[in-house]
Amino acid sequence: MASGRLGFVMLLAVLMLSNSLLLKAATSQVAISKQYPKQDLSLIKVKVVEFLQTQTLGYPGKVAVQAGAIDPNLKLAICHDIQVFLPSGSRAWGKTSVGVRCNAPSAWTIYAQATVNVVAQYLVAAAPLAQGRVVTHEDLLFQTGDLTQLPPGIFTDVTQALGRIVNISMNAGAVLRQEMLKVSPVVQQGQTVMITSAGKGFRVSAEGKAMTKANEGQVVQVKVANGQVVSGIARQSGQVEVVF
């Protein structure tokens, strides 16, 4: 009888001790949660989208930004000054990686995935274009699509392609890129050009002969009537600007 009572007392003591430990653990967990509240991961996604929207200001067409999923098991201390940045090698274009950091009260850094889509018009060949052809309006056609899915160096403005020379023959519908159309020289070697120079209170001009060919904005050497050679900036219509 006595041993039974002793066993009951010991069992009761164990139960009371277990409850006490559980209560202490729960209290400690609450204290920790209050001391180190968790960062809302959905807010991080909002910050990523806002950052990329700012980075894409000035892009042509319609820009859409989507932040990728963030591991819900990630435990981050709450941050009141979240900083978003583009890691080295990343850019706000297509599928990209974005850095998110916090410096205080607890320092942490994570990297989130995001997608930037840019739907806009771009130029394609309206008809087959032969090598050496000078591009005109009739050779160009607009199409609409996601620019981030296209190769680099595409044209989005007609003026960018007009007057260029077809570098490689292409079929109709080919997406026009920088390496496919070379810049047409505005000054040819041996061409008679008009040299102009202007300053405060004066403007002079004279004819000369170009020593080399040059594209718009390039430096070209010109021999004038007295045999002197001067350097200037090649412009459209055989004009050369000389700045002293």
BATOR-547092 format. One record per residue: z, y negated, x negated of N, C-alpha, C, CB in turn; residue in three letters. Coordinates in steps of 0.2 Angstrom, whole numbers, padded with zeros to 4 digits, always signed. Glycine has a CB too. Layout:
! BATOR-547092
ZYXZYXZYXZYXALA...
***
This chain:
! BATOR-547092
+0000+0006-0004+0000+0000+0000+0000-0006-0004+0006+0000+0005MET+0004-0006-0009+0005-0012-0014-0002-0013-0018+0011-0011-0019ALA-0004-0007-0020-0011-0008-0024-0016-0010-0020-0013-0001-0027SER-0016-0009-0013-0021-0012-0009-0021-0019-0008-0021-0008-0002GLY-0014-0021-0007-0013-0029-0007-0015-0032-0013-0006-0030-0005ARG-0014-0029-0019-0016-0032-0025-0023-0033-0026-0013-0028-0031LEU-0027-0027-0024-0034-0028-0024-0037-0033-0019-0037-0021-0022GLY-0034-0034-0014-0036-0039-0009-0035-0046-0012-0033-0038-0002PHE-0029-0047-0015-0028-0053-0018-0033-0055-0024-0021-0053-0021VAL-0034-0050-0028-0039-0051-0033-0046-0053-0031-0039-0045-0038MET-0048-0049-0025-0055-0050-0022-0055-0058-0020-0056-0045-0017LEU-0049-0060-0016-0049-0066-0014-0050-0072-0019-0043-0067-0010LEU-0046-0070-0025-0046-0075-0031-0053-0075-0033-0041-0072-0036ALA-0057-0070-0034-0063-0070-0037-0068-0074-0032-0066-0063-0037VAL-0067-0073-0026-0072-0077-0021-0070-0084-0021-0070-0074-0014LEU-0064-0086-0022-0062-0093-0023-0065-0096-0029-0054-0094-0022MET-0065-0092-0034-0067-0094-0041-0075-0095-0041-0065-0090-0047LEU-0078-0091-0038-0085-0091-0037-0087-0097-0033-0088-0085-0034SER-0084-0098-0027-0086-0104-0023-0084-0111-0027-0081-0104-0017ASN-0079-0111-0031-0078-0116-0035-0083-0118-0040-0071-0116-0039SER-0086-0112-0043-0091-0113-0048-0097-0115-0045-0092-0107-0052LEU-0099-0113-0039-0105-0115-0036-0105-0122-0034-0106-0110-0030LEU-0099-0124-0031-0098-0131-0029-0099-0136-0035-0091-0132-0026LEU-0096-0134-0041-0096-0138-0047-0103-0138-0049-0092-0135-0053LYS-0107-0133-0049-0114-0133-0051-0118-0137-0047-0117-0125-0051ALA-0117-0137-0040-0121-0141-0035-0119-0148-0037-0119-0139-0028ALA-0113-0149-0038-0111-0156-0039-0114-0159-0045-0103-0157-0040THR-0114-0155-0051-0117-0157-0057-0125-0158-0056-0116-0151-0062SER-0128-0154-0052-0135-0155-0051-0137-0161-0047-0138-0149-0047GLN-0132-0163-0042-0133-0169-0039-0132-0175-0043-0128-0170-0033VAL-0127-0174-0048-0126-0180-0053-0132-0181-0057-0120-0178-0057ALA-0135-0175-0059-0141-0175-0064-0147-0179-0060-0143-0168-0066ILE-0148-0177-0054-0153-0179-0050-0153-0187-0049-0154-0176-0043SER-0146-0189-0048-0145-0196-0047-0146-0200-0054-0138-0197-0045LYS-0144-0197-0059-0145-0200-0066-0152-0200-0068-0141-0196-0071GLN-0156-0195-0067-0163-0194-0069-0167-0192-0063-0164-0188-0074TYR-0169-0197-0059-0173-0196-0053-0180-0194-0055-0173-0202-0048PRO-0183-0190-0051-0190-0188-0053-0195-0193-0051-0191-0181-0049LYS-0201-0193-0055-0206-0197-0054-0211-0194-0049-0210-0198-0061GLN-0213-0199-0044-0217-0197-0039-0224-0196-0042-0217-0202-0033ASP-0227-0190-0042-0233-0188-0045-0239-0191-0041-0234-0181-0046LEU-0238-0192-0035-0244-0195-0031-0245-0203-0033-0242-0195-0023SER-0239-0206-0035-0240-0213-0038-0244-0213-0044-0233-0216-0039LEU-0243-0208-0048-0247-0208-0054-0255-0207-0053-0245-0202-0059ILE-0256-0203-0048-0263-0203-0046-0266-0209-0043-0264-0197-0040LYS-0262-0213-0040-0264-0220-0037-0265-0224-0043-0258-0223-0032VAL-0261-0224-0048-0262-0228-0054-0268-0227-0058-0255-0228-0058LYS-0270-0220-0058-0276-0218-0062-0282-0221-0058-0276-0210-0062VAL-0282-0220-0052-0288-0223-0048-0288-0230-0048-0287-0221-0040VAL-0283-0234-0048-0283-0241-0049-0286-0243-0055-0276-0244-0047GLU-0283-0240-0061-0285-0241-0067-0293-0240-0068-0282-0237-0073PHE-0296-0235-0066-0303-0233-0067-0307-0238-0062-0304-0226-0065LEU-0304-0240-0057-0308-0245-0053-0309-0251-0056-0305-0246-0046GLN-0304-0253-0060-0304-0259-0064-0309-0259-0070-0297-0261-0067THR-0309-0253-0073-0313-0251-0078-0321-0251-0076-0311-0245-0082GLN-0322-0250-0070-0329-0249-0068-0332-0255-0065-0330-0243-0063THR-0328-0261-0064-0330-0267-0062-0337-0269-0065-0325-0273-0062LEU-0342-0271-0062-0348-0273-0065-0353-0267-0065-0347-0275-0072GLY-0351-0261-0064-0356-0255-0064-0361-0256-0058-0352-0249-0063TYR-0367-0254-0059-0372-0255-0053-0370-0250-0048-0379-0254-0056PRO-0373-0252-0042-0373-0247-0036-0365-0246-0033-0375-0241-0038GLY-0364-0240-0030-0358-0239-0027-0354-0234-0032-0359-0236-0020LYS-0348-0236-0033-0343-0232-0038-0338-0229-0034-0340-0237-0043VAL-0337-0222-0035-0332-0219-0032-0327-0215-0037-0335-0213-0027ALA-0321-0216-0036-0316-0214-0041-0311-0209-0038-0312-0219-0045VAL-0311-0203-0041-0306-0198-0038-0302-0195-0044-0310-0192-0035GLN-0295-0195-0043-0290-0193-0048-0290-0185-0047-0283-0196-0047ALA-0289-0181-0052-0288-0174-0051-0281-0172-0050-0290-0171-0058GLY-0280-0166-0048-0273-0163-0047-0269-0164-0053-0274-0156-0044ALA-0262-0165-0051-0257-0165-0057-0253-0159-0055-0254-0172-0057ILE-0251-0156-0060-0247-0150-0059-0240-0152-0056-0245-0147-0066ASP-0239-0149-0050-0233-0151-0046-0227-0149-0049-0234-0148-0039PRO-0227-0144-0054-0221-0142-0057-0219-0146-0063-0222-0135-0060ASN-0223-0151-0064-0221-0156-0069-0215-0160-0068-0227-0161-0071LEU-0210-0160-0072-0204-0164-0071-0204-0170-0075-0198-0159-0072LYS-0205-0176-0072-0205-0182-0076-0200-0187-0074-0212-0185-0076LEU-0196-0190-0078-0191-0195-0076-0195-0201-0073-0187-0197-0082ALA-0192-0204-0068-0195-0209-0064-0197-0215-0069-0191-0212-0059ILE-0202-0219-0068-0204-0224-0073-0206-0230-0068-0210-0222-0077CYS-0204-0236-0070-0205-0242-0066-0211-0246-0069-0199-0246-0066HIS-0213-0244-0075-0219-0247-0078-0224-0242-0081-0216-0252-0084ASP-0227-0239-0076-0232-0234-0078-0238-0237-0082-0234-0230-0072ILE-0240-0235-0088-0246-0238-0091-0252-0232-0092-0244-0240-0098GLN-0258-0234-0089-0263-0230-0089-0268-0232-0095-0267-0230-0082VAL-0271-0227-0098-0276-0229-0104-0281-0224-0105-0272-0230-0110PHE-0287-0226-0108-0292-0221-0109-0291-0218-0117-0299-0224-0109LEU-0290-0212-0117-0289-0209-0124-0295-0210-0128-0287-0201-0124PRO-0295-0209-0135-0301-0210-0139-0306-0205-0137-0298-0209-0146SER-0312-0207-0136-0317-0203-0135-0319-0202-0127-0316-0196-0137GLY-0314-0205-0123-0315-0205-0116-0318-0211-0113-0308-0203-0112SER-0321-0211-0108-0324-0217-0105-0324-0216-0097-0331-0219-0107ARG-0324-0222-0093-0324-0222-0086-0331-0220-0084-0322-0229-0083ALA-0333-0214-0084-0339-0211-0083-0339-0204-0082-0345-0213-0088TRP-0342-0201-0076-0342-0194-0075-0335-0191-0075-0346-0191-0080GLY-0335-0185-0077-0328-0181-0078-0325-0184-0084-0329-0174-0078LYS-0319-0186-0083-0315-0190-0089-0308-0188-0089-0316-0197-0089THR-0305-0190-0095-0298-0189-0095-0294-0195-0096-0296-0184-0102SER-0289-0196-0093-0285-0203-0093-0278-0201-0095-0285-0206-0086VAL-0276-0206-0100-0269-0205-0102-0264-0209-0098-0268-0207-0109GLY-0258-0206-0096-0253-0210-0092-0246-0210-0096-0252-0207-0085VAL-0243-0215-0098-0237-0215-0102-0232-0220-0099-0239-0218-0109ARG-0226-0218-0101-0220-0222-0099-0216-0223-0105-0216-0218-0093CYS-0213-0229-0106-0209-0230-0112-0202-0230-0111-0211-0237-0115ASN-0200-0232-0105-0193-0233-0103-0192-0232-0096-0190-0240-0105ALA-0187-0229-0093-0180-0228-0097-0181-0221-0101-0175-0227-0093PRO-0186-0217-0099-0187-0211-0103-0194-0210-0105-0185-0204-0099SER-0196-0209-0111-0203-0209-0114-0206-0203-0112-0203-0211-0121ALA-0212-0203-0110-0216-0197-0108-0224-0199-0108-0214-0193-0102TRP-0228-0195-0110-0235-0196-0109-0239-0190-0106-0238-0198-0116THR-0243-0190-0102-0247-0185-0099-0254-0187-0099-0244-0183-0092ILE-0259-0182-0098-0266-0183-0097-0268-0180-0091-0270-0180-0103TYR-0271-0185-0087-0274-0183-0080-0282-0183-0080-0271-0187-0075ALA-0284-0178-0076-0292-0178-0076-0294-0182-0070-0294-0170-0074GLN-0300-0185-0070-0302-0189-0065-0310-0189-0065-0300-0197-0066ALA-0313-0191-0060-0320-0191-0059-0323-0198-0057-0323-0185-0054THR-0328-0201-0060-0331-0207-0058-0338-0206-0057-0330-0212-0064VAL-0340-0207-0051-0347-0206-0049-0350-0213-0047-0348-0202-0042ASN-0356-0214-0050-0359-0221-0049-0366-0219-0046-0360-0224-0056VAL-0367-0221-0040-0373-0220-0036-0377-0226-0036-0371-0217-0029VAL-0383-0226-0039-0387-0233-0039-0394-0231-0040-0384-0237-0045ALA-0398-0236-0040-0405-0235-0041-0407-0234-0049-0409-0241-0038GLN-0412-0230-0050-0414-0230-0057-0422-0229-0057-0411-0224-0061TYR-0425-0230-0063-0432-0230-0063-0435-0224-0065-0435-0236-0068LEU-0441-0222-0062-0444-0216-0064-0452-0218-0064-0443-0210-0058VAL-0456-0213-0067-0463-0215-0068-0466-0214-0061-0466-0210-0073ALA-0470-0219-0058-0473-0218-0052-0479-0214-0052-0475-0225-0049ALA-0482-0213-0058-0488-0209-0059-0488-0206-0066-0495-0213-0058ALA-0492-0201-0068-0492-0199-0075-0494-0205-0080-0498-0194-0076PRO-0490-0205-0085-0491-0211-0090-0493-0208-0097-0484-0215-0091LEU-0498-0211-0099-0501-0208-0106-0498-0212-0111-0509-0209-0106ALA-0497-0209-0117-0494-0212-0123-0499-0218-0125-0494-0207-0129GLN-0495-0224-0126-0499-0230-0128-0500-0235-0123-0505-0228-0131GLY-0498-0233-0117-0499-0237-0111-0494-0242-0110-0500-0233-0104ARG-0496-0249-0109-0491-0254-0108-0489-0254-0100-0494-0261-0109VAL-0482-0253-0099-0480-0252-0093-0480-0258-0088-0472-0250-0093VAL-0483-0257-0082-0483-0263-0077-0479-0261-0071-0491-0264-0075THR-0479-0265-0066-0475-0264-0060-0478-0258-0056-0476-0270-0055HIS-0484-0256-0057-0487-0251-0053-0485-0244-0056-0495-0251-0053GLU-0482-0244-0062-0480-0238-0066-0473-0236-0064-0481-0239-0073ASP-0470-0240-0060-0462-0240-0059-0461-0238-0052-0459-0246-0062LEU-0456-0234-0051-0453-0232-0045-0446-0231-0045-0457-0226-0042LEU-0442-0234-0040-0435-0233-0040-0433-0226-0036-0432-0239-0036PHE-0428-0223-0038-0425-0218-0035-0417-0219-0035-0426-0211-0038GLN-0414-0216-0030-0406-0217-0030-0403-0210-0031-0404-0219-0023THR-0398-0211-0035-0394-0205-0037-0388-0206-0041-0398-0200-0041GLY-0384-0201-0043-0378-0202-0047-0380-0203-0054-0373-0196-0046ASP-0379-0209-0057-0381-0211-0064-0377-0206-0069-0380-0218-0065LEU-0371-0204-0067-0367-0201-0072-0369-0194-0073-0359-0200-0069THR-0374-0191-0069-0377-0185-0069-0384-0185-0073-0378-0182-0063GLN-0386-0191-0075-0392-0192-0078-0391-0193-0086-0396-0198-0076LEU-0396-0192-0090-0396-0193-0097-0394-0200-0099-0402-0190-0101PRO-0392-0202-0105-0390-0209-0107-0397-0212-0108-0386-0209-0113PRO-0396-0219-0108-0402-0223-0109-0407-0224-0104-0406-0220-0115GLY-0405-0223-0097-0410-0224-0092-0410-0232-0090-0407-0221-0085ILE-0415-0233-0086-0417-0240-0084-0415-0241-0077-0424-0242-0085PHE-0411-0247-0076-0409-0248-0069-0412-0255-0066-0401-0249-0068THR-0416-0258-0071-0419-0265-0069-0426-0264-0071-0415-0270-0072ASP-0431-0267-0067-0438-0267-0068-0439-0271-0075-0442-0270-0062VAL-0436-0276-0075-0437-0281-0081-0436-0277-0088-0433-0287-0081THR-0432-0272-0088-0430-0269-0094-0436-0265-0096-0424-0264-0093GLN-0440-0262-0092-0446-0258-0094-0452-0261-0094-0446-0252-0089ALA-0453-0267-0090-0460-0270-0090-0462-0272-0097-0460-0276-0085LEU-0468-0271-0099-0471-0273-0105-0470-0269-0111-0468-0280-0107GLY-0466-0263-0110-0464-0259-0115-0470-0254-0116-0458-0255-0114ARG-0471-0250-0121-0476-0246-0123-0474-0239-0122-0479-0247-0130ILE-0478-0235-0118-0476-0228-0117-0476-0224-0124-0480-0224-0112VAL-0470-0221-0126-0469-0218-0132-0472-0211-0132-0462-0218-0135ASN-0470-0207-0127-0473-0201-0126-0476-0200-0119-0467-0195-0127ILE-0481-0196-0118-0484-0195-0111-0479-0192-0107-0491-0191-0112SER-0479-0193-0100-0475-0190-0096-0478-0189-0089-0468-0195-0095MET-0475-0185-0085-0477-0184-0078-0474-0189-0073-0476-0177-0076ASN-0477-0189-0067-0475-0193-0062-0468-0190-0060-0479-0193-0056ALA-0463-0195-0059-0456-0193-0057-0452-0192-0063-0456-0187-0053GLY-0454-0193-0069-0450-0192-0075-0445-0198-0075-0454-0192-0081ALA-0439-0197-0076-0434-0202-0077-0435-0206-0083-0426-0199-0077VAL-0436-0212-0083-0437-0216-0089-0431-0218-0093-0441-0223-0087LEU-0432-0216-0099-0426-0218-0104-0428-0222-0110-0423-0211-0107ARG-0424-0225-0113-0425-0230-0119-0430-0227-0124-0419-0232-0122GLN-0429-0220-0126-0433-0217-0131-0440-0216-0129-0429-0211-0134GLU-0441-0216-0122-0448-0214-0120-0452-0221-0120-0447-0211-0113MET-0449-0227-0120-0453-0233-0119-0451-0237-0125-0452-0236-0112LEU-0455-0239-0130-0454-0243-0135-0455-0250-0134-0457-0241-0142LYS-0452-0255-0137-0453-0262-0136-0459-0264-0138-0447-0266-0139VAL-0463-0268-0134-0469-0270-0137-0468-0277-0141-0474-0272-0131SER-0471-0277-0147-0471-0283-0151-0473-0289-0148-0474-0282-0158PRO-0469-0295-0148-0472-0301-0145-0476-0305-0150-0466-0305-0143VAL-0475-0303-0157-0479-0306-0162-0483-0301-0166-0475-0311-0167VAL-0489-0301-0167-0493-0296-0171-0494-0299-0178-0499-0294-0167GLN-0495-0294-0183-0496-0296-0190-0503-0300-0190-0496-0290-0194GLN-0504-0305-0193-0510-0309-0193-0511-0314-0187-0516-0304-0194GLY-0507-0313-0182-0508-0318-0176-0506-0325-0178-0503-0315-0171GLN-0510-0329-0175-0509-0336-0175-0503-0338-0171-0515-0341-0174THR-0498-0341-0173-0492-0342-0169-0490-0350-0169-0486-0338-0171VAL-0486-0352-0165-0484-0359-0164-0476-0359-0167-0485-0362-0157MET-0475-0362-0172-0469-0363-0175-0466-0369-0172-0469-0363-0183ILE-0460-0369-0169-0456-0375-0167-0449-0375-0170-0456-0374-0159THR-0447-0381-0171-0440-0383-0173-0438-0389-0170-0440-0383-0181SER-0432-0388-0168-0429-0394-0164-0422-0395-0167-0429-0393-0156ALA-0420-0402-0166-0413-0404-0168-0411-0410-0165-0413-0405-0176GLY-0406-0413-0167-0403-0419-0163-0408-0425-0164-0396-0421-0166LYS-0412-0426-0159-0416-0432-0160-0423-0431-0162-0413-0437-0164GLY-0425-0424-0163-0432-0423-0166-0434-0416-0163-0432-0423-0174PHE-0440-0415-0163-0444-0409-0162-0450-0408-0165-0444-0407-0154ARG-0452-0403-0169-0458-0403-0173-0461-0396-0171-0457-0404-0180VAL-0468-0396-0172-0471-0389-0171-0477-0389-0175-0473-0389-0163SER-0479-0383-0177-0485-0382-0181-0488-0375-0181-0483-0384-0189ALA-0494-0374-0182-0497-0367-0182-0496-0364-0188-0504-0368-0180GLU-0496-0357-0188-0495-0353-0194-0498-0346-0192-0488-0353-0196GLY-0498-0342-0197-0500-0335-0197-0494-0330-0198-0506-0334-0201LYS-0493-0326-0193-0488-0321-0194-0489-0316-0200-0486-0317-0188ALA-0484-0315-0204-0485-0310-0210-0484-0303-0208-0480-0312-0215MET-0480-0302-0202-0478-0296-0200-0478-0296-0192-0471-0293-0203THR-0477-0290-0189-0476-0290-0182-0469-0290-0180-0479-0284-0179LYS-0467-0292-0174-0460-0293-0173-0459-0292-0165-0457-0299-0175ALA-0453-0289-0163-0451-0289-0156-0447-0295-0154-0447-0283-0155ASN-0446-0296-0148-0443-0302-0145-0436-0302-0149-0442-0301-0138GLU-0434-0308-0152-0428-0309-0155-0427-0307-0162-0423-0306-0151GLY-0432-0304-0165-0432-0302-0172-0435-0307-0176-0437-0296-0173GLN-0433-0307-0183-0435-0312-0188-0442-0310-0190-0430-0312-0194VAL-0446-0315-0190-0453-0314-0193-0455-0320-0198-0458-0314-0187VAL-0459-0318-0203-0461-0323-0208-0468-0325-0206-0461-0320-0215GLN-0468-0332-0207-0475-0335-0205-0477-0340-0211-0474-0340-0198VAL-0483-0339-0212-0486-0344-0217-0490-0350-0214-0492-0340-0222LYS-0488-0356-0216-0490-0362-0213-0496-0364-0217-0485-0367-0213VAL-0499-0370-0215-0506-0372-0218-0505-0374-0225-0508-0378-0214ALA-0499-0376-0228-0499-0378-0235-0497-0372-0239-0494-0383-0236ASN-0497-0366-0236-0496-0360-0240-0488-0358-0240-0498-0361-0247GLY-0484-0362-0238-0477-0361-0238-0475-0355-0232-0473-0367-0236GLN-0471-0351-0234-0469-0346-0229-0462-0347-0227-0468-0339-0233VAL-0461-0348-0220-0455-0349-0217-0453-0343-0212-0455-0356-0213VAL-0446-0342-0211-0444-0337-0207-0441-0340-0200-0438-0333-0210SER-0443-0336-0195-0440-0339-0188-0439-0333-0183-0446-0344-0185GLY-0437-0335-0177-0436-0330-0172-0442-0329-0168-0429-0331-0168ILE-0444-0323-0167-0450-0321-0163-0448-0322-0155-0453-0314-0164ALA-0453-0326-0152-0452-0326-0144-0458-0324-0141-0450-0334-0143ARG-0458-0324-0134-0464-0323-0130-0469-0328-0131-0462-0322-0123GLN-0476-0325-0130-0482-0330-0130-0483-0333-0137-0481-0335-0125SER-0481-0329-0142-0483-0331-0149-0479-0337-0152-0490-0333-0149GLY-0473-0338-0149-0469-0343-0151-0464-0341-0156-0465-0346-0145GLN-0463-0345-0161-0458-0343-0167-0453-0349-0167-0461-0342-0173VAL-0446-0348-0167-0441-0353-0167-0439-0353-0174-0436-0352-0162GLU-0439-0359-0177-0436-0360-0184-0430-0364-0184-0441-0363-0189VAL-0424-0362-0186-0418-0366-0186-0416-0367-0193-0412-0362-0182VAL-0415-0374-0195-0413-0376-0201-0405-0377-0202-0417-0382-0203PHE
***
